[in-house]
Amino acid sequence: MNKIIYRVMGVFCVCILLISLAHIECSCGSSDSDSDDDGDGGVSTAVTVSISPASTATAISLEETIVATFSAAITEPLSWLNLIKLQKDGTGDSLCSSVSYDSTNRRLTCGHDELDASESYTVTVAGITDSAGDCIADTTETFTTSKEAPITSVTKTTIIDDAGGTVDVTFNFSAAIAASITPTVTTESDDDVNVETGDCTMNGGRTSCTVTISSVEGCDTPTDYQVILSMTGYEDYETYFNSADNEFEDADTVDSNDCWIQDYGDGDASDYEFSATGDNLRLKVLDAGTGDDERNIYYDLVISSEKEGAFAVHVDSLDTLATSGSVIDLILVQMTPSDFDGLNGIMAGYNGNVPLTGWNSVYLENTGDEFIFGLPDSSGDLGDTEDTYEDFYICQTSYSNKLTTYISIDGENYIKLTEDNMECPGATTSCDLDQIDSRSISTWDDIRLSLQVGSTNSAGDGSFYADFGFARFRTSNLNGSMADCPRMTR
């Protein structure tokens, strides 16, 4: 019986203690007029609170750290919940996703997701006591976040020399701006590189800005670069490029690029017929030749001897594509080793005996083996893309001896090819779809991008050609996910 009484009394005492502590914390921020420092629960004058960002601050970064610093020691509460609040327009739930306190430096930090641009936010610190138990006066600050950079597109020039050279990166704005602009460029090793212009070279209406970067690596040494554009009153804008990127913007023929390898298969394809045009930044692979034999043209670039890297290619159009009969008019974007003993890729166009106008995956284990194809499953997340054969994007990544393939319609949102969203063609019961999802390339010596255009159009009218919008690469900070797919807004 006594044990029961003791337990009841113990629970009662704990409850009284918790209620008392809650009362002490909750009483802070009330209209208590006691302002001395005797620890009787009045308002403390011994401790002040400073909040960063400060009140009326403008152009604050969307990732700004929210910090409250106390001028003297405080009594740490049982829970920091709701003692610091970050609110958009001063209303609604707190946006603090985490709260931490550094007692050594007396710093209270509110962690949060990225804020919205050009918005007002309020930070409130309330309900905290000093070391004597007196309530610290509530403190509120309001700030405004920076505006989003008004950049509509980014273009760059191509390094075509294996010795390296200069790259111009041009940022195009939606409207003329008067902001001060400072560019920063770093490499994958975070070493600063030479930016020839300390500020952007602006056009007359200040609707674009060009950053000139010298000492860029050669196109045969794929190296990642980051360009950060800082503009007064705007959020920093980041973009990336690789020294191996090919925008196909100004070459008269592909032979003018030191790093890409051209090869011609059967038929009578020639240098003249394999050319590039500056029209809309595209590589136009002209007539694959004439005659009755199969004709193939290849355009290749070694990415990495370490077998880690990624590329994205824009397939812009396939003109005068066959849609019936046994002929083949197609392109193949693929990752291969340099000896071409095996490949993984995406084929698009009209594939002869398979009555398909669209795209499919293609896999070859070793030279001499049978090609294995996979089709997008019409009932899966690739159903809307199954008939696509032009104006789409292909990304392939290689990391930790695993090769993965992605496809995109807009160049931003990629879908990974897997066993679940691909299927075997026709009545085939098995087509080894295992290879689609993270194929092992442990036996390869290196990885390379190969663009192939092929035709068996027996009419020999020379009318089939393909446009490629760009080829871009990424060779650092990889993790084997979709995030490895290189992007640069155009």
ROGUBA-786922 format. One line per 10 residues: number of its first residue (from 0); for each residue z, x, y of C-alpha. Coordinates in nm, 2 decimals. Layout:
BEGIN
NUM = Z/X/Y | ...
//
This chain:
BEGIN
0 = 0.00/0.00/0.00 | 0.09/0.28/0.24 | -0.24/0.45/0.17 | -0.43/0.14/0.27 | -0.22/0.11/0.59 | -0.29/0.47/0.68 | -0.67/0.43/0.62 | -0.68/0.12/0.84 | -0.48/0.29/1.11 | -0.72/0.60/1.08
10 = -1.03/0.38/1.12 | -0.86/0.20/1.41 | -0.78/0.53/1.59 | -1.14/0.66/1.54 | -1.28/0.34/1.68 | -1.05/0.37/1.98 | -1.16/0.73/2.03 | -1.53/0.64/2.02 | -1.48/0.35/2.25 | -1.30/0.57/2.49
20 = -1.57/0.84/2.48 | -1.83/0.57/2.53 | -1.64/0.44/2.82 | -1.61/0.78/2.99 | -1.99/0.83/2.96 | -2.09/0.48/3.05 | -1.86/0.47/3.35 | -2.06/0.75/3.52 | -2.32/0.62/3.76 | -2.10/0.32/3.86
30 = -1.98/0.25/4.21 | -1.66/0.44/4.17 | -1.54/0.56/4.51 | -1.32/0.84/4.38 | -1.49/1.17/4.47 | -1.23/1.43/4.40 | -1.23/1.69/4.13 | -0.91/1.61/3.95 | -1.07/1.50/3.63 | -0.96/1.14/3.66
40 = -1.31/1.01/3.60 | -1.42/1.01/3.97 | -1.74/1.14/4.11 | -1.78/1.52/4.09 | -1.86/1.73/4.39 | -1.83/2.05/4.19 | -2.16/2.01/4.01 | -2.51/1.93/4.15 | -2.83/1.87/3.96 | -3.17/2.01/4.05
50 = -3.48/1.87/3.87 | -3.81/2.03/3.82 | -4.07/1.91/3.92 | -3.91/1.84/4.25 | -3.94/1.51/4.44 | -4.27/1.44/4.61 | -4.44/1.73/4.42 | -4.81/1.67/4.36 | -5.08/1.80/4.13 | -4.83/1.86/3.86
60 = -4.98/1.97/3.52 | -5.01/1.71/3.25 | -4.81/1.93/3.02 | -4.54/2.03/3.28 | -4.20/2.10/3.14 | -3.93/1.86/3.27 | -3.61/2.05/3.33 | -3.27/1.95/3.49 | -3.04/2.25/3.58 | -2.67/2.20/3.65
70 = -2.50/2.42/3.91 | -2.18/2.46/3.70 | -2.05/2.38/3.35 | -2.06/2.03/3.22 | -1.90/1.84/2.93 | -2.17/1.81/2.67 | -2.19/1.45/2.55 | -2.20/1.33/2.19 | -2.56/1.23/2.24 | -2.81/1.30/2.51
80 = -2.99/0.97/2.45 | -3.10/0.81/2.78 | -2.90/1.06/2.98 | -3.23/1.21/3.10 | -3.53/0.97/3.14 | -3.89/1.03/3.22 | -4.07/0.71/3.32 | -4.42/0.63/3.44 | -4.40/0.46/3.78 | -4.02/0.46/3.74
90 = -4.02/0.18/3.48 | -4.03/0.12/3.11 | -3.90/0.32/2.82 | -3.82/0.69/2.86 | -4.11/0.92/2.77 | -3.88/1.20/2.65 | -3.97/1.25/2.29 | -3.70/1.52/2.25 | -3.41/1.64/2.46 | -3.24/1.98/2.43
100 = -2.96/2.15/2.62 | -2.92/2.53/2.69 | -2.55/2.57/2.76 | -2.59/2.94/2.86 | -2.83/2.86/3.14 | -2.71/2.50/3.19 | -3.07/2.37/3.14 | -3.15/2.02/3.01 | -3.51/1.98/2.89 | -3.71/1.67/2.83
110 = -4.00/1.72/2.58 | -4.29/1.48/2.61 | -4.65/1.41/2.51 | -4.93/1.49/2.76 | -4.90/1.29/3.07 | -5.17/1.08/3.23 | -5.37/1.22/3.52 | -5.32/1.10/3.88 | -5.00/0.90/3.80 | -4.65/0.89/3.95
120 = -4.35/0.98/3.72 | -3.98/0.95/3.78 | -3.71/1.17/3.63 | -3.35/1.04/3.62 | -3.04/1.23/3.51 | -2.73/1.00/3.49 | -2.41/0.95/3.29 | -2.30/1.31/3.26 | -1.95/1.45/3.34 | -1.85/1.79/3.47
130 = -1.60/2.02/3.28 | -1.31/1.84/3.43 | -1.43/1.50/3.32 | -1.55/1.37/3.65 | -1.89/1.20/3.67 | -2.18/1.40/3.82 | -2.38/1.20/4.07 | -2.70/1.05/3.94 | -3.01/1.24/4.04 | -3.37/1.11/4.06
140 = -3.69/1.29/4.14 | -4.05/1.15/4.16 | -4.37/1.35/4.12 | -4.74/1.29/4.09 | -4.96/1.45/3.82 | -5.28/1.63/3.89 | -5.63/1.48/3.88 | -5.86/1.53/3.59 | -6.13/1.79/3.66 | -6.44/1.60/3.76
150 = -6.66/1.80/3.52 | -6.94/1.61/3.35 | -7.10/1.89/3.15 | -7.09/2.26/3.08 | -7.39/2.48/3.00 | -7.42/2.85/2.92 | -7.68/3.11/2.87 | -7.75/3.29/2.54 | -7.69/3.65/2.44 | -8.01/3.76/2.27
160 = -7.93/4.13/2.26 | -7.73/4.29/1.98 | -7.59/4.53/2.24 | -7.43/4.24/2.43 | -7.48/4.14/2.79 | -7.40/3.88/3.06 | -7.33/3.51/3.01 | -7.35/3.25/3.28 | -7.13/2.94/3.22 | -7.21/2.65/3.46
170 = -6.97/2.36/3.52 | -7.13/2.05/3.66 | -6.92/1.81/3.87 | -6.95/1.43/3.90 | -6.93/1.47/4.28 | -6.91/1.74/4.54 | -6.56/1.90/4.56 | -6.39/2.11/4.82 | -6.12/2.26/4.60 | -6.05/2.63/4.57
180 = -6.17/2.74/4.23 | -6.05/3.04/4.02 | -6.20/3.12/3.68 | -6.01/3.31/3.40 | -6.18/3.44/3.09 | -6.01/3.57/2.78 | -6.14/3.69/2.43 | -6.00/3.60/2.09 | -5.77/3.91/2.13 | -5.64/3.77/2.46
190 = -5.78/4.08/2.64 | -5.91/4.01/2.99 | -6.28/4.06/3.02 | -6.49/4.13/3.33 | -6.56/3.83/3.54 | -6.82/3.94/3.79 | -6.74/3.66/4.04 | -6.38/3.63/4.15 | -6.47/3.28/4.24 | -6.74/3.04/4.13
200 = -7.09/3.08/4.27 | -7.13/2.72/4.41 | -7.45/2.54/4.47 | -7.52/2.40/4.81 | -7.36/2.06/4.75 | -7.07/2.21/4.55 | -7.15/1.99/4.26 | -7.17/2.28/4.02 | -7.00/2.62/3.98 | -7.13/2.92/3.78
210 = -6.90/3.18/3.63 | -7.08/3.51/3.55 | -6.92/3.70/3.27 | -7.03/4.06/3.18 | -6.95/4.29/2.89 | -6.99/4.01/2.64 | -7.02/4.12/2.28 | -7.36/4.13/2.12 | -7.49/3.83/1.93 | -7.45/4.01/1.60
220 = -7.08/4.04/1.66 | -6.96/3.68/1.69 | -6.67/3.68/1.93 | -6.49/3.38/2.08 | -6.43/3.35/2.45 | -6.22/3.10/2.65 | -6.31/3.01/3.01 | -6.04/2.83/3.22 | -6.13/2.68/3.55 | -5.84/2.63/3.78
230 = -5.90/2.40/4.08 | -5.65/2.32/4.35 | -5.52/1.96/4.30 | -5.69/1.93/3.95 | -5.58/1.99/3.60 | -5.71/2.31/3.45 | -6.03/2.27/3.25 | -6.09/2.48/2.94 | -6.41/2.55/2.75 | -6.51/2.80/2.48
240 = -6.82/2.99/2.37 | -6.91/3.25/2.12 | -7.12/3.55/2.17 | -7.35/3.44/1.88 | -7.41/3.09/2.03 | -7.77/3.01/2.07 | -7.86/2.74/2.33 | -8.24/2.80/2.27 | -8.28/2.77/2.64 | -8.53/3.03/2.75
250 = -8.69/3.22/2.46 | -9.07/3.22/2.44 | -9.05/3.29/2.07 | -8.76/3.33/1.84 | -8.86/3.70/1.79 | -8.70/3.77/2.13 | -8.35/3.73/1.98 | -8.23/4.05/1.82 | -7.98/3.88/1.59 | -8.15/3.59/1.43
260 = -8.37/3.66/1.13 | -8.70/3.48/1.08 | -8.86/3.43/0.75 | -9.17/3.24/0.63 | -9.21/3.09/0.29 | -9.53/2.98/0.11 | -9.83/2.85/0.31 | -9.97/2.99/0.63 | -9.68/2.95/0.88 | -9.71/3.21/1.15
270 = -9.52/3.36/1.44 | -9.71/3.14/1.68 | -9.63/2.82/1.50 | -9.26/2.92/1.49 | -9.16/2.91/1.85 | -8.90/2.80/2.09 | -8.92/2.60/2.41 | -8.69/2.56/2.71 | -8.76/2.19/2.73 | -8.42/2.02/2.72
280 = -8.25/2.32/2.57 | -8.40/2.29/2.22 | -8.55/2.51/1.96 | -8.88/2.35/1.86 | -8.99/2.46/1.52 | -9.36/2.38/1.52 | -9.61/2.31/1.24 | -9.48/2.45/0.91 | -9.84/2.55/0.82 | -10.14/2.38/0.67
290 = -10.27/2.35/0.32 | -10.15/2.19/-0.01 | -9.86/2.43/-0.09 | -9.50/2.39/0.01 | -9.42/2.57/0.33 | -9.08/2.68/0.45 | -8.96/2.84/0.77 | -8.61/2.99/0.80 | -8.40/3.09/1.10 | -8.08/3.27/1.00
300 = -7.77/3.44/1.15 | -7.49/3.62/0.97 | -7.16/3.48/1.08 | -6.89/3.69/0.91 | -6.85/3.95/0.64 | -6.49/3.83/0.61 | -6.62/3.49/0.51 | -6.42/3.31/0.78 | -6.60/3.12/1.05 | -6.76/2.79/1.15
310 = -7.08/2.66/1.31 | -7.21/2.34/1.46 | -7.58/2.26/1.49 | -7.74/1.97/1.68 | -8.04/1.82/1.50 | -8.22/1.66/1.78 | -8.54/1.52/1.63 | -8.79/1.54/1.35 | -9.13/1.44/1.47 | -9.40/1.26/1.27
320 = -9.18/1.24/0.97 | -9.34/1.12/0.64 | -9.18/0.80/0.51 | -9.36/0.73/0.19 | -9.54/0.91/-0.10 | -9.44/1.22/-0.27 | -9.46/1.46/0.02 | -9.15/1.62/0.18 | -9.08/1.66/0.55 | -8.72/1.78/0.61
330 = -8.48/2.02/0.77 | -8.19/2.18/0.59 | -7.88/2.31/0.78 | -7.69/2.53/0.53 | -7.42/2.80/0.48 | -7.53/3.07/0.24 | -7.45/3.43/0.15 | -7.70/3.69/0.28 | -7.86/3.72/-0.06 | -7.91/3.34/-0.07
340 = -7.75/3.32/-0.41 | -7.60/2.98/-0.36 | -7.58/2.73/-0.07 | -7.41/2.42/0.07 | -7.58/2.22/0.33 | -7.71/1.89/0.47 | -8.07/1.79/0.43 | -8.23/1.54/0.66 | -8.58/1.38/0.67 | -8.80/1.23/0.40
350 = -8.72/1.38/0.06 | -9.04/1.31/-0.14 | -8.97/1.14/-0.47 | -8.64/1.02/-0.35 | -8.73/0.73/-0.12 | -8.48/0.82/0.14 | -8.52/0.84/0.51 | -8.19/0.98/0.62 | -7.96/1.26/0.51 | -7.79/1.39/0.20
360 = -7.57/1.68/0.10 | -7.73/1.96/-0.11 | -7.56/2.22/-0.33 | -7.68/2.52/-0.53 | -7.44/2.72/-0.73 | -7.67/3.02/-0.80 | -8.03/3.10/-0.75 | -8.23/2.95/-1.04 | -7.98/2.67/-1.10 | -8.07/2.30/-1.04
370 = -8.01/2.16/-0.69 | -7.74/1.90/-0.68 | -7.76/1.62/-0.42 | -7.51/1.37/-0.29 | -7.57/1.06/-0.08 | -7.34/0.90/0.18 | -7.16/0.60/0.02 | -7.28/0.30/0.21 | -6.94/0.13/0.16 | -6.74/0.42/0.30
380 = -6.67/0.58/0.64 | -7.02/0.73/0.63 | -7.19/0.40/0.58 | -7.31/0.38/0.94 | -7.48/0.72/0.92 | -7.67/0.69/0.59 | -8.01/0.63/0.75 | -7.96/0.90/1.01 | -8.21/1.18/1.01 | -8.22/1.29/1.38
390 = -7.99/1.33/1.68 | -7.68/1.41/1.48 | -7.45/1.71/1.44 | -7.36/1.92/1.14 | -7.05/2.14/1.12 | -6.96/2.37/0.83 | -6.63/2.58/0.82 | -6.53/2.86/0.59 | -6.17/2.96/0.56 | -5.97/3.12/0.27
400 = -6.28/3.12/0.05 | -6.33/2.74/0.09 | -6.64/2.59/0.25 | -6.62/2.24/0.40 | -6.89/2.02/0.55 | -6.87/1.77/0.83 | -7.12/1.53/1.00 | -7.10/1.37/1.35 | -7.31/1.12/1.55 | -7.17/1.21/1.89
410 = -7.08/1.58/1.86 | -6.71/1.52/1.91 | -6.59/1.30/1.62 | -6.67/1.46/1.29 | -6.63/1.31/0.94 | -6.55/1.53/0.64 | -6.78/1.50/0.34 | -6.56/1.42/0.03 | -6.59/1.28/-0.32 | -6.46/0.95/-0.18
420 = -6.73/0.90/0.09 | -7.02/1.05/-0.10 | -7.20/0.93/-0.42 | -7.45/1.04/-0.67 | -7.82/0.94/-0.61 | -7.99/0.68/-0.81 | -7.87/0.61/-1.16 | -7.72/0.95/-1.21 | -7.38/0.92/-1.36 | -7.26/1.26/-1.26
430 = -7.37/1.50/-0.99 | -7.06/1.72/-0.96 | -6.93/1.59/-0.63 | -6.65/1.84/-0.66 | -6.86/2.09/-0.46 | -6.87/1.86/-0.16 | -6.50/1.89/-0.08 | -6.39/2.25/-0.01 | -6.63/2.44/-0.23 | -6.51/2.78/-0.35
440 = -6.72/3.08/-0.22 | -6.50/3.36/-0.36 | -6.81/3.52/-0.51 | -7.00/3.54/-0.18 | -7.02/3.87/0.01 | -7.05/3.71/0.35 | -7.15/3.38/0.52 | -7.45/3.30/0.73 | -7.61/2.99/0.90 | -7.96/2.92/0.78
450 = -8.19/2.66/0.95 | -8.48/2.56/0.72 | -8.78/2.35/0.80 | -9.00/2.25/0.51 | -9.30/2.04/0.44 | -9.54/1.95/0.16 | -9.75/1.73/0.37 | -10.08/1.77/0.19 | -10.27/1.62/0.49 | -10.22/1.95/0.66
460 = -10.24/1.80/1.00 | -9.98/2.03/1.15 | -9.80/1.74/1.31 | -9.45/1.78/1.16 | -9.19/1.98/1.37 | -8.82/1.98/1.43 | -8.60/2.02/1.74 | -8.26/2.18/1.73 | -8.04/2.13/2.03 | -7.81/2.43/1.99
470 = -7.62/2.64/1.73 | -7.26/2.73/1.82 | -6.99/2.93/1.64 | -6.62/2.99/1.61 | -6.47/3.30/1.45 | -6.10/3.31/1.55 | -5.78/3.10/1.52 | -5.92/2.91/1.22 | -5.71/2.70/0.99 | -5.96/2.54/0.76
480 = -5.95/2.19/0.93 | -6.19/1.98/1.13 | -6.05/2.14/1.44 | -6.24/2.46/1.35 | -6.57/2.28/1.44 | -6.69/2.45/1.76 | -6.72/2.22/2.06 | -6.84/2.26/2.42 | -6.92/1.96/2.63 | -7.28/1.96/2.75
//
